[in-house]
Amino acid sequence: MDASFVIPAYNHHAQVWDVVSQVSRFGRPVFVVDDGSDPPLGELPKHMPQVKLLRHPENRGKGAALMTGFRAAAEVGSWAITLDADGQHLVPDAKKLMEAVAPGQRALVVGRRTMMDLPNVPWTSQWGRRFSNFWVRMAGGPAVLDSQSGFRLYPLPETIELGVRSRRFQFEVEVLVLAAWHGLPVTEAEVGVFYQPPENRVSHFRPGLDFWRNTRTFSRLIAKRLWLCLTCQGRESRQIGRG
């Protein structure tokens, strides 16, 4: 599988290079997208020639960083493995994502995080996952169990061509819904997770604002789904009438 790694980063100065070091052991291209970190991420270590650092001059959001990475990855292969820059994902589990795709299949694979009920897991992650899973299904998306996981395998260029509008955290739920609408298979693979102690954790999730953004995204998707259903029913009724 000609997969590259895409790692969006925003102010993860203390964690990102350790993640990149682990990922580089796969011997595959790695694209780190600095999404407007302040100060910017430092220069790449010289012993990682397969790693390329892409920069946004200002913070545009995780979805925008992923799309920048996808476009770069699409120039060298047809798959992209994404993982967060905070070190929560167990890098060797990337093999599980690739193994979840049958030969010849083009599928989006979500890394379903296990042990999410442990005490060190933030309540926002536990509650947010349940909230997101429910509304992904209501919007016509797949019945996945971890719709907020950032550890994924994406087929390229199919993902780029889905037309996802969200450019922040909501990208990762909207892409699941649009994949289902367009007939792109979505599956899951079990992966581990490690949460840093609170004092070492870097999180940009803001419960109030991101809850509002999630609600707005799901409302847009559900409204569009209803409109498409009504349009389809109207077309069928006209065809029956003419018959």
Buried (B, 14 or more C-beta within 10 A) or exposed (E): EEBBBBBBBBBBBEBBBEBBBBBBEBEBBBBBBBBBBEEBBEEBEEEBEBBBBBEBEEBBBBBBBBBBBBBBBBEBBBBBBBBBBBBBBBBEBBEBBBEBBEEEEBBBBBBBBEEBEEEEBBEBBEEBBEBBBEBBBEBBBBEBBBBBBBBBBBBBEBBBEBEBEBBBBBBBBBBBBBBBBEEBBBBBBEBBBEBBEEEEBBBBEEEEEBBEBBEEBBEBBBEBBEEEEEEEEEEEEEEEEEE
